[in-house]
Amino acid sequence: MKAGLFDHIGRANVSLATLFDERLDFYSAADEAGFWCMHLAEHHASPVNMAPSPGLFLAALARQTSNMRLGPLCYLMTLYSPLRMMEEISMLDHLSHGRLEVGVGRGVSPFELGFHNVDHTKSRDMFIDAWNCVRAGLNAETLNYSGPYYTYKDVPVELRPLQKPWPAFWYGSSNTTGAAWAGEHGLHFTANGPTAFAKTNIDAYRVALAKRGGVEQPKAEFKGGAAIGALRNIVIADTDAEARRIAEPAAKSHLAQLNHLRSTRGSQEFANRLNVPRAASLDGMIEEGTYIIGTPDTVIQTLRRQADELGTNYVLAYMMFGDMSLSDAMRSLRLFKTEVMPVISEW
């Protein structure tokens, strides 16, 4: 099993400049620790994400790291022109010397899409059109494309990715429709939410991927060639009690950030669209499997149970979230490196 990292870069009790500096320090340490990839979310007009342009942050991180792969998880393709998306992907792939992993999606929040004047009821069709357009032009000399939302004619393509034909694509989904689409198109896949919930989506992905015959760009690092991951908030300390002391306030502030638009502009439509069930307390999140908190042994045992149940070969560890301090996150990272990573890498 490989270990990567995930982040929203939510608001914290520090200045924005300090927030970015601390994250760059944290992920530089993660690069040295041997984590496989850093995945960064994209959200807008919400305290859960103070880096709504993931490519911009990843460009900075690319110049401070050497080995760890980097990628948005995901680019909200409904909010970009496909031409601009192609150019940004190509730039980042070169800036990172071929370490880019491209997560794509349509956007989970109807409010966030609405702020950009995008109708979320049309977002899946828009996403698919954008996806087809990007794929048509990413490694072409000239972009020619005509679809229901995007049309280009004889546009010179001056930038192409370093990786050929392009960086691997990823999809993160909280529903079986998206999971099946990812499998049908041969993308690598990540799930979130409670273990039983995540399993339903991973199973849908596996069925569709098997029918396709495998991922488009297999990765030898992952058994079977396809990376199949689960996102988990992880806090490690010398004792279970100390890990809980760190996790409790961080989880509370992070949960408030995740629920901010739901609570301030909530509607049943919004609740239906955000279809990932979420416990309201740390105890509930531990029980459902989305938070893994404790000593290295506790974390290893929980990861083993979940990997067996889900059939995953990748964990996206969310290790700095909410108002967690850099020092606490760094200590957790070091324990993951020295105690957890050597064990799970043998699975």
C-alpha positions in Angstrom: 0.0 0.0 0.0 1.2 3.5 -0.9 0.6 6.6 1.3 -0.3 10.0 -0.1 -1.5 13.2 1.4 -4.7 15.2 0.9 -5.5 18.8 1.9 -8.1 21.5 1.5 -5.9 24.2 3.2 -8.7 25.5 5.3 -8.7 28.7 7.3 -6.6 28.7 10.5 -5.7 31.1 13.3 -2.7 32.5 11.4 -2.3 35.0 8.6 -2.8 33.7 5.1 0.9 34.2 4.3 1.8 32.1 7.4 -0.8 29.5 6.4 0.8 29.0 3.0 4.3 29.1 4.5 3.4 26.4 7.0 1.8 24.2 4.4 4.9 24.5 2.2 7.1 23.5 5.1 4.8 20.6 6.0 4.7 19.2 2.4 8.4 19.7 2.0 8.9 17.5 5.0 6.4 15.0 3.5 8.5 14.9 0.4 11.5 13.9 2.4 9.5 11.4 4.3 8.6 9.4 1.2 4.9 10.1 0.7 3.8 9.3 -2.8 1.7 12.3 -3.7 0.1 15.5 -2.4 -3.4 16.0 -3.6 -5.1 19.4 -3.2 -8.8 20.1 -3.3 -10.5 23.0 -5.1 -13.4 24.9 -3.4 -14.6 28.5 -3.7 -16.0 31.1 -1.4 -15.7 28.8 1.6 -13.3 28.8 4.7 -12.6 25.1 4.0 -10.3 26.1 1.2 -8.0 29.1 1.2 -6.2 27.9 -1.9 -9.0 27.9 -4.4 -6.5 27.9 -7.3 -4.8 24.5 -6.6 -2.5 24.9 -9.6 -1.0 28.1 -8.1 -0.1 26.4 -4.8 1.1 23.3 -6.5 3.4 25.4 -8.7 5.1 26.8 -5.6 5.3 23.3 -4.0 6.8 21.9 -7.1 9.8 24.1 -6.7 10.3 23.1 -3.1 10.0 19.3 -3.6 11.9 16.7 -5.7 10.2 13.3 -5.4 6.6 13.5 -4.2 4.0 13.6 -7.0 1.6 16.5 -7.0 -2.0 17.0 -8.2 -5.3 18.7 -7.8 -8.0 16.5 -6.5 -9.7 17.9 -8.2 -9.7 20.6 -10.8 -13.4 21.7 -11.2 -13.4 21.6 -14.9 -16.8 23.4 -15.1 -15.0 26.5 -13.9 -12.2 26.6 -16.5 -12.0 27.1 -20.3 -10.7 23.8 -21.6 -7.9 25.7 -23.5 -6.7 27.3 -20.2 -7.0 23.9 -18.5 -4.7 22.3 -21.1 -2.2 25.1 -20.7 -2.1 24.9 -16.9 -1.7 21.1 -16.9 1.2 21.4 -19.3 2.9 24.1 -17.3 2.5 22.2 -14.0 3.8 19.0 -15.5 7.0 20.8 -16.6 7.4 22.9 -13.4 7.3 19.6 -11.5 9.5 17.8 -13.9 6.8 15.3 -14.8 5.3 14.7 -11.3 1.8 15.9 -12.0 -1.3 13.7 -11.3 -4.5 15.4 -12.6 -7.7 15.0 -10.6 -10.8 16.1 -12.4 -14.4 16.7 -11.4 -17.5 18.8 -11.8 -17.8 20.3 -8.3 -19.8 19.0 -5.3 -21.4 22.2 -4.2 -24.2 23.9 -6.1 -23.5 27.1 -4.1 -19.9 27.2 -5.2 -20.9 26.5 -8.8 -23.6 29.1 -8.5 -21.2 31.8 -7.3 -19.5 31.2 -10.7 -22.8 31.4 -12.6 -22.7 27.7 -13.4 -26.0 25.7 -13.1 -25.2 22.6 -11.1 -28.0 20.7 -12.8 -26.0 21.0 -16.1 -22.6 20.5 -14.5 -22.2 16.8 -15.3 -22.8 17.4 -19.0 -20.5 20.4 -18.9 -17.8 18.4 -17.2 -18.0 15.6 -19.8 -17.8 18.1 -22.6 -14.8 19.8 -21.0 -13.1 16.4 -20.4 -13.5 15.4 -24.1 -12.2 18.8 -25.2 -9.1 18.7 -23.0 -8.3 15.2 -24.1 -8.8 16.1 -27.8 -6.3 18.9 -27.6 -3.8 18.2 -24.8 -1.2 16.6 -27.0 -2.3 17.9 -30.4 -0.7 20.5 -32.5 -4.0 22.3 -33.1 -7.2 22.3 -31.1 -10.3 21.6 -33.1 -13.3 20.7 -31.1 -17.1 21.2 -31.2 -19.3 20.2 -28.3 -22.5 21.3 -26.6 -20.7 23.8 -24.3 -17.2 24.3 -25.8 -16.1 25.0 -29.4 -12.6 25.7 -30.7 -11.3 26.0 -34.2 -7.7 26.0 -35.4 -6.3 27.0 -32.1 -2.5 26.6 -32.0 -1.4 24.3 -29.1 2.0 25.7 -28.0 2.2 23.9 -24.6 2.2 20.1 -24.2 2.8 18.0 -21.1 6.1 16.6 -20.3 4.6 13.1 -19.6 3.4 11.4 -22.7 0.8 11.4 -23.9 -0.3 13.3 -20.7 -0.3 13.0 -16.9 -2.4 10.3 -15.4 -6.0 11.3 -14.6 -7.8 10.7 -11.3 -11.4 10.9 -10.2 -12.8 11.2 -6.6 -16.4 10.4 -6.2 -19.0 10.1 -3.5 -21.7 8.4 -5.7 -21.8 5.3 -7.9 -22.6 7.3 -11.1 -19.3 9.1 -10.9 -17.4 6.0 -9.7 -18.7 4.0 -12.6 -17.8 6.8 -15.0 -14.2 6.8 -13.6 -13.9 3.1 -14.1 -15.4 3.2 -17.6 -12.8 5.8 -18.7 -9.8 4.2 -17.0 -9.0 6.8 -14.4 -7.4 6.2 -11.0 -9.9 6.5 -8.2 -10.4 7.7 -4.7 -13.4 7.5 -2.3 -14.3 9.3 0.9 -17.0 9.0 3.5 -17.7 6.2 6.0 -16.2 2.8 5.2 -19.4 1.1 4.2 -20.4 4.1 2.0 -16.9 4.2 0.4 -17.1 0.5 -0.3 -20.3 1.0 -2.4 -18.5 3.5 -4.6 -15.3 1.5 -4.9 -17.2 -1.6 -5.9 -19.0 0.4 -8.6 -15.6 1.6 -9.9 -14.1 -1.9 -9.8 -17.0 -3.3 -11.8 -16.8 -0.6 -14.5 -13.0 -0.8 -14.6 -13.0 -4.6 -15.1 -15.4 -4.2 -18.0 -13.0 -1.7 -19.5 -10.0 -4.0 -19.0 -7.9 -1.7 -16.7 -6.8 1.9 -16.3 -5.6 3.9 -19.2 -2.2 4.6 -17.6 -1.3 1.8 -15.3 1.1 2.5 -12.4 3.6 -0.2 -11.4 3.6 1.2 -7.9 0.1 -0.1 -7.3 -1.0 -3.7 -7.4 -3.1 -4.3 -10.5 -1.9 -1.0 -12.0 -4.9 1.1 -10.7 -4.6 3.3 -7.7 -7.7 2.8 -5.6 -7.6 5.0 -2.5 -9.6 6.1 0.5 -9.3 9.6 2.1 -8.9 9.5 5.9 -8.1 12.1 8.5 -5.2 10.7 10.5 -3.6 12.0 13.7 -0.8 10.0 15.3 0.8 10.5 18.7 2.7 8.5 21.4 -0.6 7.7 23.1 -4.2 7.4 22.1 -5.1 10.1 24.6 -2.5 12.5 23.2 -3.7 11.9 19.6 -7.3 12.6 20.7 -6.2 15.8 22.4 -4.8 17.1 19.1 -7.6 15.8 17.0 -10.6 17.0 18.9 -10.3 20.8 18.3 -8.9 20.3 14.8 -11.8 18.1 13.9 -14.3 20.5 15.3 -13.0 23.5 13.4 -12.6 21.4 10.2 -16.1 20.2 10.4 -17.4 23.7 10.8 -15.5 24.7 7.7 -16.9 21.8 5.7 -20.5 22.7 6.9 -20.1 26.4 6.5 -22.2 26.9 3.3 -24.6 24.2 4.4 -25.3 26.1 7.6 -25.2 29.7 6.3 -27.1 29.1 3.0 -28.6 25.7 3.6 -31.4 24.2 1.7 -32.7 20.7 1.2 -31.4 20.8 -2.4 -27.9 21.6 -1.0 -28.2 18.8 1.5 -29.2 16.3 -1.2 -26.3 17.4 -3.4 -23.7 17.0 -0.7 -24.4 13.3 -0.5 -21.5 12.2 1.7 -22.9 11.2 5.1 -20.9 12.8 7.9 -20.9 12.3 11.6 -21.3 15.3 13.8 -18.6 14.4 16.4 -15.1 13.0 16.6 -16.4 9.8 18.2 -18.9 9.4 15.4 -16.2 10.0 12.7 -13.9 7.5 14.3 -16.7 4.9 14.5 -17.6 5.4 10.8 -14.0 5.1 9.8 -13.3 8.6 8.3 -11.0 9.6 11.2 -8.1 7.3 12.3 -6.7 8.6 15.6 -4.2 7.1 18.0 -0.8 5.5 18.4 1.1 4.1 15.4 -0.2 0.6 16.3 -3.8 1.9 16.5 -3.5 3.5 13.1 -1.9 0.5 11.5 -4.6 -1.9 12.8 -7.4 0.4 11.6 -5.8 0.9 8.2 -5.4 -2.9 7.8 -9.1 -3.5 8.6 -10.2 -0.8 6.2 -7.8 -1.9 3.4 -9.1 -5.5 3.7 -12.8 -4.4 3.6 -12.4 -1.8 0.8 -9.7 -3.5 -1.3 -7.7 -0.3 -1.4 -4.0 -0.1 -2.3 -3.7 3.6 -1.4 -4.5 5.8 1.6 -4.8 9.6 1.2 -3.8 10.8 4.7 -5.3 14.1 5.7 -2.8 15.0 8.4 -3.0 18.8 8.8 -6.6 20.1 9.0 -8.7 22.6 10.9 -6.8 24.7 13.4 -4.1 22.1 14.0 -0.7 23.5 14.7 2.3 22.9 12.5 4.2 21.3 15.3 1.5 18.8 16.0 1.1 17.9 12.4 4.8 17.5 11.9 5.0 15.1 14.9 2.2 13.1 13.4 4.0 13.1 10.1 7.2 11.8 11.6 5.5 9.0 13.4 3.7 8.0 10.2 7.1 7.9 8.4 9.0 5.9 11.0 6.3 3.6 12.4 3.4 3.3 10.0 4.8 3.6 6.5 7.3 0.7 6.8 4.4 -1.6 7.8 1.8 -0.6 5.2 4.3 -0.6 2.4 4.5 -4.3 2.7 0.8 -4.9 2.2 
